[in-house]
């Protein structure tokens, strides 16, 4: 049996938006995200691009780590932010 192990890597400039409710955007943090996409799904790692965002971002992650990941073309995907480091690096998983 042949298994396709092709992985596509995409780097993107994004924003992680934290919504208080359906109409109130509470905060937004700029991020550089790298996606690894394969036949079995995707993984994503990233880092905040603005050091001043770290403290507030960590606070929001502690409250609720569900963010809307927004791309340059305004498309979004709902994600969980995981493994946030003191240096502003993180891992993303799709919110289900």
C-alpha distances in whole Angstrom, upper triangle without the diagonal:
4,7,10,13,15,19,22,25,28,32,34,38,38,41,40,43,44,46,48,48,47,50,50,48,50,48,46,44,43,39,37,33,30,27,23,21,17,15,16,20,22,25,28,31,34,38,41,43,46,48,50,48,46,49,49,45,45,48,46,42,44,46,43,40,38,39,38,37,38,37,40,39,40,37,36,34,35,34,34,36,35,36,39,40,44,43,41,38,35,32,31,29,29,32,31
4,7,9,12,15,18,22,25,28,31,35,35,38,38,40,42,44,47,46,45,48,49,46,48,46,43,42,40,37,34,31,27,24,21,18,15,13,14,18,20,22,26,28,32,35,39,40,44,45,48,45,44,47,47,43,43,46,44,41,43,44,41,38,37,37,36,34,36,34,37,36,38,34,34,32,33,32,33,34,33,34,37,38,42,40,39,35,33,30,29,28,28,31,30
4,6,9,12,15,18,22,25,28,31,32,34,34,37,38,40,43,43,42,45,45,43,44,42,40,38,36,33,30,27,24,21,17,15,11,9,11,14,17,19,22,25,28,32,35,37,40,41,44,41,40,43,43,39,39,42,40,37,39,41,37,34,33,33,33,31,32,31,33,33,34,31,31,28,29,28,29,30,29,30,33,34,38,37,35,32,29,26,25,24,24,27,27
4,6,9,12,15,18,22,24,28,29,32,32,34,36,38,41,41,40,42,43,41,42,40,37,35,34,30,28,24,21,18,14,12,9,7,10,13,14,17,20,22,26,29,32,34,37,39,42,39,38,41,41,37,37,40,38,35,38,39,36,33,32,31,31,28,30,28,30,30,31,28,28,26,28,26,28,28,28,29,31,33,36,35,33,30,28,24,24,22,23,26,26
4,6,10,13,16,19,22,26,27,30,30,32,34,37,40,40,39,41,41,39,40,38,35,33,31,28,25,22,18,15,12,10,7,8,9,12,13,14,17,19,23,26,29,31,34,36,39,36,35,38,38,35,35,38,36,33,35,37,34,31,30,30,29,26,28,27,29,29,30,28,27,25,26,25,26,26,25,26,28,30,33,31,30,26,25,21,21,20,21,25,25
4,7,10,13,17,19,23,24,27,28,31,33,35,39,39,38,40,40,37,38,36,33,31,29,26,23,20,16,13,10,8,6,8,10,11,12,14,16,18,21,25,28,29,33,34,37,35,34,37,37,34,34,37,35,32,35,37,34,30,29,28,28,25,26,24,26,26,28,25,25,23,25,24,25,25,25,26,28,29,32,31,29,25,24,21,21,20,21,24,25
4,6,10,13,16,20,21,24,24,27,30,32,35,36,35,37,37,34,35,32,29,27,25,22,19,16,12,10,6,5,5,8,10,10,9,10,12,15,17,21,24,25,29,30,33,31,30,33,34,30,30,33,32,29,32,34,31,27,26,25,24,21,23,21,23,23,25,22,22,20,22,21,22,22,22,23,24,26,29,27,25,22,20,18,17,17,18,22,23
4,7,10,13,17,18,21,22,25,28,30,34,34,33,35,35,32,33,30,27,25,23,20,17,14,10,8,6,5,6,10,12,11,9,11,12,14,16,19,22,23,27,29,31,29,29,32,32,28,29,32,31,28,31,33,30,26,25,24,22,19,20,18,19,20,22,20,20,18,21,20,21,21,22,23,24,25,28,26,24,21,20,17,17,17,17,21,23
4,7,10,14,15,19,20,23,26,28,32,33,32,33,33,30,31,28,24,22,20,16,13,10,7,6,5,6,9,13,14,12,10,10,10,11,13,16,19,19,23,25,28,26,25,29,29,25,26,30,28,26,29,31,28,24,23,22,21,17,18,16,17,19,20,19,18,17,20,18,20,19,20,20,21,22,25,23,21,18,17,15,15,16,17,20,23
4,6,10,12,16,17,20,23,26,29,30,29,30,30,27,28,25,22,20,17,14,11,8,6,5,7,8,11,15,16,13,11,11,9,11,12,14,17,17,21,23,26,23,24,27,27,24,25,28,26,24,28,29,27,23,22,20,18,15,15,12,14,15,17,15,16,15,18,17,19,18,19,20,21,22,24,22,20,17,16,15,14,15,16,20,22
4,7,10,13,15,18,21,24,28,29,28,29,28,25,26,23,19,17,14,11,7,6,4,6,9,11,15,18,19,16,13,12,10,10,9,12,14,13,17,20,22,20,21,24,24,21,23,26,24,23,26,28,25,22,21,19,17,14,13,11,12,14,16,15,15,15,18,17,18,17,18,19,19,20,22,19,17,15,14,14,14,16,17,20,23
4,6,10,12,15,19,21,25,26,25,26,25,21,23,20,16,14,11,8,6,5,6,8,11,13,17,20,21,17,14,13,10,11,9,11,12,12,15,18,20,18,19,23,22,19,21,24,22,21,25,26,23,20,19,16,15,11,10,7,8,11,12,12,13,13,16,15,17,16,18,19,18,20,22,19,16,15,14,14,13,16,16,19,22
4,7,10,13,17,19,23,24,24,24,23,19,20,17,13,11,8,6,5,6,9,11,15,17,20,23,24,20,17,16,13,12,10,10,10,9,12,16,17,15,17,20,20,17,20,22,20,20,24,24,22,20,19,15,14,10,9,7,7,10,11,12,12,14,16,15,17,16,18,20,18,19,20,18,15,14,14,15,14,17,18,20,23
4,7,10,13,16,19,21,20,20,19,16,17,14,10,8,6,5,6,7,10,12,15,17,21,23,23,20,16,15,12,12,10,10,10,10,12,15,16,14,15,18,17,14,17,19,17,17,21,21,19,16,15,12,10,7,6,5,6,10,9,10,9,11,13,12,15,14,16,18,16,18,20,18,14,14,13,14,12,15,15,17,20
4,6,10,12,16,17,17,17,16,12,13,10,6,5,4,6,8,9,13,14,18,20,23,26,25,21,18,17,14,13,11,11,9,10,11,14,14,11,13,16,14,12,15,17,14,14,18,18,16,14,13,9,8,6,5,7,8,11,10,11,9,11,12,12,13,12,16,18,15,18,19,17,14,14,13,14,13,15,15,16,20
4,7,10,13,15,15,16,14,11,11,8,6,5,6,7,10,10,14,15,18,20,23,25,24,21,18,16,13,13,11,11,9,11,12,14,14,11,12,14,12,9,12,14,11,11,15,15,13,10,9,6,6,5,6,9,12,14,12,12,9,10,9,9,10,9,13,15,13,16,17,16,12,13,11,12,11,13,13,13,17
4,6,10,12,12,12,10,7,8,6,4,7,9,10,14,14,17,18,22,23,26,28,27,23,20,19,16,16,14,14,12,14,14,16,16,12,14,15,12,10,13,13,10,11,15,14,12,11,9,5,5,6,7,11,13,14,11,12,10,10,9,10,11,11,15,17,16,18,19,19,15,16,15,15,13,15,14,14,17
4,7,9,10,11,9,6,6,5,6,9,12,13,17,17,20,20,24,25,28,30,28,24,22,21,18,18,16,16,14,16,16,17,16,13,14,14,11,9,12,11,8,9,12,10,9,9,7,5,6,9,11,14,17,18,15,15,12,12,10,11,11,11,14,17,15,18,19,20,16,17,15,16,14,15,15,13,16
4,5,7,8,6,4,5,7,9,12,15,17,20,20,23,23,26,27,30,31,30,26,24,23,21,21,20,20,18,20,19,21,19,16,17,17,14,12,15,14,10,12,14,12,10,11,9,7,8,11,12,16,18,19,15,15,13,13,11,12,13,14,17,20,19,22,23,23,20,21,19,19,17,18,16,14,17
4,7,8,5,6,6,9,12,15,18,20,23,23,26,27,30,30,33,34,32,29,27,26,24,24,23,23,20,23,22,23,21,17,19,18,14,14,16,14,10,13,14,11,10,12,11,10,11,15,16,20,22,22,19,19,16,16,14,15,15,16,19,22,20,23,24,25,22,23,21,22,20,20,19,17,18
4,6,5,7,9,12,14,17,20,22,25,25,28,27,30,30,33,34,32,29,27,27,25,26,25,25,23,25,25,26,24,21,22,21,18,17,19,17,14,16,17,14,12,14,12,12,12,16,16,20,22,22,18,18,16,16,14,16,16,18,21,24,23,26,27,28,25,26,24,24,21,21,19,16,18
4,6,8,11,13,15,18,21,22,25,25,27,27,30,29,32,33,31,28,27,27,25,26,25,26,24,26,26,27,26,22,24,24,20,19,21,20,16,18,20,17,15,16,13,12,11,15,15,19,21,20,16,16,14,15,13,16,17,19,23,26,25,28,29,30,26,27,25,24,22,21,19,16,17
4,7,10,12,14,18,20,22,25,25,29,28,32,31,34,35,34,31,29,29,27,28,26,26,24,26,25,27,25,22,24,24,20,20,22,21,17,20,21,18,17,18,16,14,13,16,16,19,20,20,16,17,15,17,16,18,20,21,25,28,26,29,30,31,27,28,26,26,24,24,22,19,21
4,6,9,11,15,18,21,24,24,28,28,31,32,35,36,35,31,29,28,26,26,25,24,22,23,22,24,22,19,21,20,17,17,19,18,14,17,19,16,15,17,15,13,13,16,15,19,20,20,17,18,16,17,16,18,19,20,23,26,24,27,27,28,24,26,24,25,23,23,22,20,22
4,6,8,11,14,17,20,21,24,25,28,29,32,34,32,29,26,26,23,23,21,21,18,19,19,20,18,15,18,18,14,14,17,15,12,15,17,15,14,15,13,11,10,13,12,16,17,18,14,16,14,15,14,16,17,17,21,23,21,24,24,24,21,22,21,22,20,21,20,18,21
4,7,11,14,17,20,21,25,26,29,30,33,35,34,30,27,26,23,23,21,20,17,19,17,18,16,13,15,15,11,11,14,12,10,13,15,12,12,13,13,11,12,14,14,18,19,20,17,18,16,17,15,16,17,16,19,22,19,22,22,22,19,21,20,21,20,21,21,19,22
4,7,10,13,17,18,22,23,26,28,31,33,32,28,26,24,21,20,18,16,13,15,13,15,13,10,12,12,9,8,12,11,9,11,14,13,13,13,12,10,11,12,12,15,17,19,16,17,15,16,15,15,15,14,18,19,17,19,19,19,16,18,17,19,18,20,20,18,22
4,7,10,13,15,18,20,24,25,29,31,30,26,23,22,18,17,15,14,11,12,11,13,12,9,11,13,10,8,12,13,10,12,15,15,14,13,12,9,9,10,10,12,13,16,13,15,13,14,14,14,15,13,17,19,16,18,18,18,14,16,15,17,16,18,18,18,21
4,6,10,12,16,18,21,23,27,30,29,25,22,20,16,15,12,10,7,8,8,10,9,6,9,11,9,7,11,12,11,12,15,15,15,13,13,10,11,10,10,12,13,16,14,16,14,15,15,14,14,12,15,16,13,15,15,14,11,12,13,15,14,17,18,18,22
4,7,10,13,16,20,22,25,28,28,24,21,19,15,14,10,9,6,6,7,10,10,8,10,13,12,10,14,16,14,15,18,19,18,16,15,12,12,10,10,10,11,14,13,15,14,15,16,15,16,14,16,17,14,16,16,14,11,12,13,15,14,17,18,19,23
4,6,10,13,16,19,22,25,25,21,18,15,12,10,7,6,4,5,8,10,12,10,11,14,14,11,14,16,15,15,18,19,18,15,15,12,12,9,10,10,11,15,14,15,14,14,15,13,14,12,14,15,13,14,15,12,9,9,10,12,12,15,16,18,22
4,7,10,14,16,20,23,23,20,16,14,10,9,5,6,6,6,10,13,15,13,14,17,17,14,16,20,18,17,21,22,21,18,17,15,14,11,11,10,12,15,15,16,15,15,16,15,16,13,15,16,14,15,16,13,11,10,10,11,12,15,17,19,23
4,7,10,13,16,20,19,16,12,10,7,6,4,7,9,10,13,15,18,15,15,19,19,15,17,20,19,17,21,22,20,16,16,14,13,10,11,10,12,15,15,15,13,13,14,12,13,12,13,14,13,15,17,15,12,10,9,9,9,12,14,16,20
4,7,10,13,17,17,14,10,8,6,5,6,9,12,13,17,18,21,19,19,22,22,19,20,23,22,20,23,25,22,19,18,17,16,13,14,12,14,17,17,16,15,14,16,14,15,14,15,15,15,16,19,16,14,11,11,10,10,12,14,17,20
4,6,10,13,13,10,7,6,4,7,9,12,15,16,20,22,24,22,21,24,24,21,22,25,23,20,24,25,22,19,18,16,16,12,14,13,15,17,17,15,14,13,15,13,14,14,15,16,17,18,21,19,17,14,12,10,9,11,12,15,18
4,7,10,11,8,5,5,6,9,11,15,18,20,23,25,27,25,24,27,27,24,24,27,26,23,26,28,25,21,20,19,19,16,17,16,19,20,21,18,17,15,17,15,16,16,16,17,19,20,23,21,20,16,14,12,11,12,13,17,19
4,7,8,6,4,7,9,12,15,18,21,22,26,28,30,27,27,30,30,26,27,29,27,25,28,29,26,22,21,20,19,16,18,16,19,19,20,18,17,15,17,15,17,18,18,20,21,23,27,25,23,19,17,14,13,12,13,16,18
4,5,5,6,9,12,15,18,22,25,26,30,31,34,31,30,33,33,29,30,32,30,27,30,31,28,25,23,23,22,20,21,20,23,23,24,21,20,18,19,18,20,20,20,22,24,26,29,28,26,22,20,17,16,14,15,18,19
4,6,8,12,15,18,21,25,28,29,33,35,37,34,33,36,35,32,32,35,32,29,32,33,30,27,25,25,24,22,23,22,25,25,25,22,21,19,20,19,21,23,23,24,27,29,32,31,29,25,23,19,18,16,16,19,19
4,7,10,14,17,20,24,27,29,32,34,36,33,32,34,34,30,30,32,30,27,30,31,27,24,23,23,22,21,23,23,26,25,26,22,21,18,19,18,19,20,20,22,24,27,30,30,27,24,21,17,16,14,13,16,16
4,7,10,14,17,21,23,26,29,30,32,29,28,31,30,26,27,29,27,24,26,27,24,21,19,19,19,17,19,19,22,22,22,19,17,14,15,14,15,17,17,19,22,24,28,27,24,21,18,15,13,10,10,13,14
4,7,10,13,17,20,22,25,27,29,26,25,28,27,23,24,26,24,21,24,25,22,19,17,17,17,14,17,16,19,20,20,17,15,13,14,12,13,14,15,17,18,21,24,23,21,18,15,11,10,8,9,12,14
4,7,10,14,17,19,22,24,26,23,22,25,24,21,21,24,22,19,22,23,20,17,16,16,16,14,16,16,19,21,20,18,16,13,14,11,12,12,12,13,15,17,21,20,18,14,11,8,7,7,9,12,15
4,7,10,13,16,19,20,22,19,19,21,21,18,18,21,19,17,20,21,19,15,15,14,14,11,14,14,17,19,18,16,14,12,13,10,11,10,10,12,13,15,18,17,14,11,9,6,5,7,9,13,16
4,7,11,13,16,17,19,17,16,19,19,16,16,19,18,15,18,21,19,15,15,14,15,12,15,15,18,20,20,18,16,15,15,12,12,9,9,10,10,12,15,13,11,7,6,4,6,9,12,15,18
4,7,9,12,13,16,14,13,16,17,13,14,18,17,15,18,20,18,15,15,14,14,11,13,13,16,19,18,18,16,15,15,12,12,10,10,11,10,11,13,11,8,6,5,6,8,11,14,16,20
4,6,9,10,13,11,10,13,14,11,12,16,15,14,17,19,18,15,16,14,15,13,14,15,16,20,19,19,18,17,17,15,14,11,12,11,9,9,11,8,5,4,6,9,10,14,17,19,22
4,6,7,9,7,7,11,12,9,11,14,14,13,16,18,17,15,16,14,15,12,14,14,16,19,18,19,17,17,17,15,15,12,13,13,10,10,11,8,5,7,8,11,12,16,18,19,23
4,7,9,8,9,13,14,12,14,17,17,17,20,21,21,18,19,16,17,14,15,14,15,19,18,20,19,19,20,18,18,15,17,17,14,14,13,10,8,10,12,15,16,19,21,23,26
4,5,6,8,11,11,11,13,15,16,16,19,21,21,19,20,17,18,16,16,17,17,21,20,22,20,21,21,20,20,17,18,18,14,14,13,11,9,11,14,17,18,22,23,24,28
4,5,6,9,10,10,12,14,15,16,18,20,20,19,20,19,20,18,19,20,20,24,23,25,23,24,23,21,20,17,18,17,13,12,10,8,7,11,14,17,19,22,25,25,29
4,6,7,8,9,11,13,14,15,17,19,20,19,20,18,20,19,19,21,21,25,23,25,23,24,23,22,21,18,19,19,15,14,12,11,10,14,16,19,20,24,26,26,30
4,6,6,6,9,10,11,12,14,16,16,15,16,14,16,15,16,18,19,22,21,22,20,21,20,18,17,14,16,16,13,13,11,11,9,12,13,16,17,20,22,22,26
4,6,5,6,9,10,10,12,14,15,14,16,15,17,16,18,20,21,24,23,24,21,21,20,18,16,13,14,13,10,9,8,8,6,9,11,15,16,19,21,22,25
4,5,5,6,9,10,11,13,14,14,17,16,18,19,20,22,24,27,25,26,24,23,21,19,18,14,15,15,11,11,9,10,9,12,14,17,18,21,23,23,26
4,5,5,6,9,10,11,12,12,14,13,16,17,18,21,22,25,23,24,21,21,19,18,16,14,15,16,12,13,12,13,11,14,14,17,18,20,22,21,24
4,5,5,6,9,10,10,9,11,10,13,13,15,18,20,23,20,21,18,18,16,14,13,10,12,13,9,11,11,12,9,11,11,14,14,17,18,18,21
4,5,5,6,9,10,9,12,12,15,16,18,21,23,26,24,24,21,20,18,15,13,10,11,11,7,9,9,11,9,11,10,13,14,17,19,18,21
4,5,5,6,9,9,12,13,16,17,20,23,25,27,25,25,22,21,18,17,14,12,13,14,11,12,12,14,12,15,14,16,17,19,20,19,22
4,5,5,6,7,9,9,13,14,17,20,22,24,22,22,19,18,15,14,12,10,12,14,11,14,14,16,13,15,14,15,15,16,18,16,19
4,5,5,4,8,9,12,14,17,20,23,25,22,22,18,17,14,12,9,7,8,10,8,11,13,14,12,13,11,12,12,14,15,14,17
4,6,7,10,12,16,17,20,23,26,28,26,25,22,20,17,15,12,10,10,11,10,13,13,16,14,15,13,15,15,16,18,16,19
4,7,9,11,15,17,20,23,26,28,25,24,21,19,16,15,12,12,13,14,13,16,17,19,17,18,16,17,16,17,18,16,18
4,6,8,12,14,17,21,24,25,22,21,18,16,12,11,9,9,11,13,13,16,18,19,17,17,15,15,14,14,14,12,14
4,6,10,12,15,18,22,23,20,19,16,14,10,8,5,5,7,10,10,14,16,17,14,14,11,11,10,11,11,10,13
4,7,9,13,16,20,21,18,16,13,10,7,6,5,6,10,13,13,17,19,20,16,16,13,12,10,10,9,7,10
4,6,9,13,16,17,14,13,10,8,6,5,6,7,11,14,13,17,19,19,15,15,13,12,10,10,10,9,12
4,6,10,13,14,11,10,6,6,5,6,9,10,14,17,16,19,21,21,17,17,15,14,11,12,10,9,13
4,7,10,11,9,8,5,5,6,7,9,10,13,16,15,18,20,19,16,15,13,12,9,11,10,11,14
4,7,8,6,6,4,7,9,10,13,14,17,20,18,21,23,21,18,17,16,16,13,14,13,14,17
4,5,5,6,6,9,12,13,16,16,19,21,20,22,24,22,19,18,17,17,14,16,15,16,19
4,5,8,10,12,15,16,19,19,22,24,23,25,26,24,21,20,20,20,18,19,19,20,23
4,6,9,12,15,17,21,21,24,27,26,28,29,27,24,23,22,22,19,21,19,20,23
4,6,10,13,15,18,19,23,25,24,27,28,26,23,23,21,21,18,19,17,18,21
4,7,10,13,17,18,21,24,23,26,28,27,23,22,21,19,16,17,15,15,18
4,7,9,13,15,18,21,21,24,26,25,21,20,18,17,13,14,11,12,14
4,6,10,12,15,19,19,22,25,24,20,19,16,14,11,10,8,8,11
4,7,10,13,17,17,20,23,23,19,18,15,13,10,9,6,5,8
4,6,9,13,13,17,20,20,16,15,12,10,6,6,5,5,8
4,6,10,11,15,17,18,15,14,10,8,6,5,6,6,9
4,7,7,11,14,14,11,10,7,6,5,7,9,9,13
4,6,9,12,13,11,9,6,5,6,8,11,11,14
4,6,10,11,10,8,5,6,9,11,14,15,18
4,7,8,6,6,4,7,10,12,16,16,19
4,5,5,5,6,10,13,16,19,20,23
4,6,7,10,13,16,19,22,23,26
4,6,9,13,16,19,22,23,27
4,7,10,13,16,19,20,24
4,7,10,14,17,19,22
4,7,10,13,15,18
4,7,10,12,16
4,7,9,12
4,6,9
4,6
4
